[in-house]
Amino acid sequence: MIHEICPKEYKNRYVNCTPDPSDTILLFDGDNICCRLEGDEVAFPRFDALPYIQDIELKFYYLFSIDEERFFMPDTRIAKHLSLPEGYGWQAANIFFRTAGPQHLAFAAVTALALYKWYASCVYCGSCGADMSQAESERACICTKCGLVEYPKISPVVIVAVTNGENLLVTRYRDRPYRQYALVAGFAESGESFEDTVRREVLEETGVRVKNIRYYKSQPWGVTSTLLAGFFCDLDGDSTIHFDEDELSEALWLPRTEIPPATLDIALTSEMMELFRTGQNV
């Protein structure tokens, strides 16, 4: 999956520091990121490739490091108005879910996108409307007037592979660009355990009940600022599907032999479907 970059090491401990000339700078404008493509390889500008920044009073946020490479992002209120260095352009961030690599830079891009969206949402205090400032000792934004502290928002989501013998419950979303088969998924609500969320989401989306819920694996998903938790479970009782037509365009029991082989290995959903397809479901 996209976050599995071993042997490289992702280091997300916050450090209050400024970029060195060789540090990597990630520039965003909405869901677009500044980069240079060389075939299937991506490159991001270094700080010393942005000489015009030296003349601008601009705050840089330290994001994280991968091995010894440090990644920074400029203040979100100013960054999208900056001129791009020669040879670089804007690319939609979803390019990193297709072919652009290497994998550790793809992971860096989508992880930084989540932080960019959070910083962009914390310009003003949600309580009193005053300006927010960056904390010095941790990754947090603090209201300059009322003192409200905001931390990065991460929403928990379940991904559910419901099995019925040799069949897997798959769905297609309604009114979304992604048109391939997917698994039942949904956000955990206040007061719910992950297991309660699994039961509720499967019942709401497809009308079936489940049992023998088994945790499989988790995955951070930066584009939507979510943390995915994957579960396998078994059908409990009637297999008749009554799917939510507001959420889905289709839901069906797909035989193991008819599940398309996974073409990408970046996402938890694809990995779980491939495990079932190849008879390795847990």
Backbone torsions as a table, in degrees:
resi	resn	phi	psi	omega
1	MET	NA	165.8	-168.5
2	ILE	-62.3	-28.4	-178.0
3	HIS	-87.4	-6.1	-177.8
4	GLU	-88.5	87.5	-171.3
5	ILE	-107.7	10.9	178.3
6	CYS	-53.6	138.0	14.8
7	PRO	-85.2	-0.5	175.9
8	LYS	-69.8	152.2	-174.8
9	GLU	-117.0	126.2	176.5
10	TYR	-89.1	125.8	-177.2
11	LYS	-122.0	110.3	-174.3
12	ASN	-108.5	10.7	176.2
13	ARG	-63.5	128.7	-176.3
14	TYR	-72.2	136.4	176.0
15	VAL	-131.1	131.4	177.8
16	ASN	-86.0	99.3	-174.6
17	CYS	-151.5	170.8	178.0
18	THR	-114.6	155.1	-175.6
19	PRO	-71.6	144.8	169.7
20	ASP	-90.1	165.1	-177.9
21	PRO	-54.1	-33.6	-175.5
22	SER	-89.8	-1.5	-178.5
23	ASP	-74.0	151.9	-177.3
24	THR	-86.5	134.7	180.0
25	ILE	-113.0	127.4	178.4
26	LEU	-106.9	119.4	-179.6
27	LEU	-109.7	131.9	-179.1
28	PHE	-124.4	151.5	169.4
29	ASP	-141.0	98.8	-171.9
30	GLY	64.1	-128.1	179.1
31	ASP	-92.7	14.1	179.4
32	ASN	-103.7	147.1	-179.0
33	ILE	-127.6	143.5	178.3
34	CYS	-80.4	123.6	179.1
35	CYS	-160.1	172.7	174.2
36	ARG	-123.7	130.1	179.9
37	LEU	-100.6	130.9	175.6
38	GLU	-125.1	88.1	-171.2
39	GLY	69.2	-124.1	177.0
40	ASP	-94.7	5.5	-178.7
41	GLU	-101.1	141.9	-179.0
42	VAL	-112.2	149.0	174.7
43	ALA	-134.7	142.4	176.3
44	PHE	-111.5	150.8	-178.7
45	PRO	-68.2	146.9	171.5
46	ARG	-89.4	165.2	-178.1
47	PHE	-60.5	-36.9	-178.2
48	ASP	-75.0	-4.3	174.5
49	ALA	-88.5	0.5	-177.4
50	LEU	-120.1	61.4	-174.2
51	PRO	-62.1	-28.5	-178.8
52	TYR	-66.8	-19.3	-179.7
53	ILE	-67.6	-25.7	-177.4
54	GLN	-61.2	-24.9	-177.3
55	ASP	-94.7	5.4	-178.9
56	ILE	-115.4	133.2	175.7
57	GLU	-78.0	95.1	-169.0
58	LEU	-132.0	127.5	178.0
59	LYS	-81.2	135.6	174.3
60	PHE	-112.7	135.1	176.6
61	TYR	-98.5	127.3	170.3
62	TYR	-72.5	132.2	-177.5
63	LEU	-99.9	-62.2	-177.0
64	PHE	-173.4	176.8	174.4
65	SER	-127.4	150.1	169.5
66	ILE	-123.6	114.7	-165.8
67	ASP	54.9	-121.8	-178.4
68	GLU	-102.2	3.1	179.3
69	GLU	-84.9	121.9	-178.9
70	ARG	-98.8	141.8	-177.4
71	PHE	-119.0	134.3	179.7
72	PHE	-129.9	162.6	176.5
73	MET	-140.4	135.1	177.7
74	PRO	-76.0	164.8	178.0
75	ASP	-47.2	125.9	-174.4
76	THR	-64.1	-22.2	-178.5
77	ARG	-74.4	-18.7	-175.0
78	ILE	-115.6	-28.8	-167.5
79	ALA	-57.3	-41.0	-174.1
80	LYS	-70.1	-12.1	178.7
81	HIS	-95.2	-0.7	-178.4
82	LEU	-77.3	148.2	172.9
83	SER	-73.9	140.9	-179.0
84	LEU	-82.8	145.5	176.6
85	PRO	-64.9	155.3	-177.7
86	GLU	-58.3	134.9	178.4
87	GLY	91.1	-4.7	-178.6
88	TYR	-112.0	153.2	178.3
89	GLY	-149.4	179.1	179.2
90	TRP	-88.6	134.8	174.7
91	GLN	-130.2	142.4	174.5
92	ALA	-63.4	135.6	-175.5
93	ALA	-61.2	-22.4	-179.0
94	ASN	-70.3	-5.5	174.2
95	ILE	-60.7	-25.1	-178.6
96	PHE	-78.9	-5.5	174.1
97	PHE	-96.4	4.5	-178.9
98	ARG	-118.2	-82.3	-170.7
99	THR	-124.4	-20.3	-171.5
100	ALA	-73.4	131.2	179.2
101	GLY	-140.0	-167.7	3.7
102	PRO	-68.9	167.2	-169.7
103	GLN	-61.4	-37.5	-177.1
104	HIS	-67.7	-29.0	176.8
105	LEU	-78.5	-33.5	173.3
106	ALA	-61.7	-44.2	177.6
107	PHE	-63.4	-41.5	178.5
108	ALA	-60.1	-41.6	-177.4
109	ALA	-64.0	-48.9	-175.9
110	VAL	-73.9	-28.6	175.7
111	THR	-70.3	-42.9	177.9
112	ALA	-64.9	-32.7	178.4
113	LEU	-59.9	-40.1	177.8
114	ALA	-63.0	-41.3	179.0
115	LEU	-68.8	-38.3	176.6
116	TYR	-58.4	-46.6	-178.5
117	LYS	-64.8	-36.1	178.5
118	TRP	-68.4	-47.7	178.3
119	TYR	-59.1	-40.8	-179.4
120	ALA	-64.7	-27.3	-179.8
121	SER	-86.4	-7.4	-175.5
122	CYS	-112.3	29.1	177.0
123	VAL	-69.8	-39.4	179.7
124	TYR	-123.7	151.5	-178.5
125	CYS	-68.1	132.5	178.0
126	GLY	-75.8	-9.3	-179.6
127	SER	-97.8	-49.5	-175.6
128	CYS	-118.1	-10.5	177.1
129	GLY	87.4	0.8	179.7
130	ALA	-76.1	169.9	178.6
131	ASP	-66.2	144.9	174.2
132	MET	-100.9	150.2	176.3
133	SER	-127.3	155.7	179.9
134	GLN	-77.4	131.8	175.1
135	ALA	-65.6	151.2	-177.8
136	GLU	-84.1	-31.6	-169.3
137	SER	-108.1	-5.8	-179.2
138	GLU	-153.8	166.5	177.4
139	ARG	-81.5	93.8	-179.2
140	ALA	-158.6	155.4	173.9
141	CYS	-114.1	137.7	-174.3
142	ILE	-122.8	133.3	177.1
143	CYS	-68.5	131.3	-178.7
144	THR	-74.6	-9.3	-178.3
145	LYS	-110.8	-57.8	-174.4
146	CYS	-98.4	-9.2	175.8
147	GLY	83.8	7.8	177.9
148	LEU	-57.8	134.8	179.4
149	VAL	-108.6	128.4	178.4
150	GLU	-117.1	131.3	176.3
151	TYR	-109.9	159.2	178.9
152	PRO	-52.3	137.3	-178.1
153	LYS	-89.5	127.6	177.2
154	ILE	-130.7	119.7	-176.8
155	SER	-99.9	130.5	178.6
156	PRO	-80.0	133.9	-178.5
157	VAL	-132.9	140.9	174.2
158	VAL	-100.2	142.2	170.8
159	ILE	-115.6	124.8	-168.0
160	VAL	-124.1	120.8	173.1
161	ALA	-100.2	104.9	-179.9
162	VAL	-95.1	122.9	-177.7
163	THR	-110.8	148.2	177.3
164	ASN	-139.5	83.2	-174.5
165	GLY	65.7	-118.1	-179.5
166	GLU	-91.7	12.6	-176.9
167	ASN	-117.3	148.0	178.7
168	LEU	-121.1	135.9	178.6
169	LEU	-79.5	114.8	-179.7
170	VAL	-123.1	159.0	-176.7
171	THR	-137.1	164.6	166.7
172	ARG	-126.2	135.6	179.3
173	TYR	-71.4	153.3	172.7
174	ARG	-98.8	136.7	173.0
175	ASP	59.7	38.7	172.7
176	ARG	-130.6	151.2	-179.2
177	PRO	-61.2	-33.0	-178.2
178	TYR	-73.8	118.9	-173.7
179	ARG	-115.4	5.3	179.5
180	GLN	-82.0	170.9	174.0
181	TYR	-63.5	141.9	178.2
182	ALA	-135.3	172.7	175.2
183	LEU	-99.3	161.8	174.4
184	VAL	-59.3	135.9	-178.7
185	ALA	-148.1	154.5	177.8
186	GLY	-177.8	161.7	-178.3
187	PHE	-79.6	142.6	171.6
188	ALA	-73.3	138.0	179.9
189	GLU	-99.3	165.8	179.5
190	SER	-57.7	133.5	177.5
191	GLY	83.7	0.9	-178.2
192	GLU	-99.7	142.0	164.1
193	SER	-80.8	166.4	175.3
194	PHE	-60.2	-39.1	-179.0
195	GLU	-64.4	-39.2	176.4
196	ASP	-64.2	-38.7	178.7
197	THR	-63.6	-41.7	177.7
198	VAL	-57.0	-51.1	-177.8
199	ARG	-60.9	-46.6	-176.4
200	ARG	-66.1	-46.5	-175.9
201	GLU	-65.2	-41.9	179.6
202	VAL	-64.2	-42.5	-179.8
203	LEU	-66.5	-43.7	-177.7
204	GLU	-66.5	-41.0	-174.0
205	GLU	-82.3	-31.6	-172.1
206	THR	-128.0	-12.3	178.5
207	GLY	79.9	9.4	178.7
208	VAL	-110.5	159.9	179.5
209	ARG	-108.7	156.0	-175.1
210	VAL	-131.1	162.2	176.9
211	LYS	-145.4	175.6	178.0
212	ASN	52.3	53.2	-178.6
213	ILE	-73.7	126.8	-175.8
214	ARG	-129.6	123.9	177.8
215	TYR	-69.7	138.4	179.5
216	TYR	-111.3	-62.9	-172.9
217	LYS	-166.1	161.3	176.7
218	SER	-118.1	163.9	178.1
219	GLN	-152.8	128.4	170.4
220	PRO	-74.0	137.3	-177.8
221	TRP	-127.8	95.5	-169.1
222	GLY	-65.7	-33.2	-175.0
223	VAL	-59.1	-35.9	-179.9
224	THR	-110.8	10.7	179.1
225	SER	53.0	45.2	-178.6
226	THR	-120.0	159.3	171.0
227	LEU	-117.5	113.7	-175.6
228	LEU	-88.0	136.8	175.6
229	ALA	-122.0	117.7	-175.8
230	GLY	-92.5	137.7	179.3
231	PHE	-134.2	141.6	165.2
232	PHE	-101.8	146.8	175.4
233	CYS	-156.2	169.0	-177.1
234	ASP	-111.9	150.9	173.4
235	LEU	-59.8	139.0	176.5
236	ASP	-119.4	98.4	176.6
237	GLY	93.8	-138.3	-173.3
238	ASP	-62.1	132.4	-178.9
239	SER	-93.9	2.5	-178.6
240	THR	-64.9	130.0	-177.3
241	ILE	-97.7	132.0	171.1
242	HIS	-127.9	90.8	-170.1
243	PHE	-86.5	156.0	-179.2
244	ASP	-76.2	106.6	-175.0
245	GLU	-73.5	-15.6	174.4
246	ASP	-76.2	-27.6	-176.7
247	GLU	-100.7	-37.3	-171.8
248	LEU	-122.9	153.4	171.4
249	SER	-99.2	-15.1	-177.3
250	GLU	-163.9	147.4	170.5
251	ALA	-150.0	133.9	-176.3
252	LEU	-157.3	162.2	171.5
253	TRP	-88.0	114.5	-176.6
254	LEU	-103.2	122.1	178.6
255	PRO	-59.0	146.8	-179.4
256	ARG	-51.7	-40.6	-175.6
257	THR	-72.8	-11.5	-178.8
258	GLU	-105.5	1.5	178.0
259	ILE	-75.1	124.8	-179.6
260	PRO	-63.7	139.2	175.8
261	PRO	-59.1	145.7	179.1
262	ALA	-66.9	131.9	177.9
263	THR	-100.0	-20.7	176.7
264	LEU	-128.2	149.1	-177.8
265	ASP	-118.0	31.2	-174.4
266	ILE	-91.5	-21.0	-167.4
267	ALA	-119.5	149.1	179.3
268	LEU	-60.6	-41.3	179.6
269	THR	-57.4	-47.9	-179.4
270	SER	-61.8	-42.0	-178.6
271	GLU	-64.7	-41.7	-179.0
272	MET	-67.8	-40.2	177.7
273	MET	-65.4	-38.0	179.1
274	GLU	-67.2	-37.2	176.7
275	LEU	-60.3	-44.3	178.8
276	PHE	-67.4	-43.9	-178.6
277	ARG	-56.9	-39.1	-177.0
278	THR	-93.5	8.4	176.0
279	GLY	78.4	22.3	-177.9
280	GLN	-109.3	12.0	-176.8
281	ASN	-58.4	144.8	-175.6
282	VAL	-97.3	NA	NA
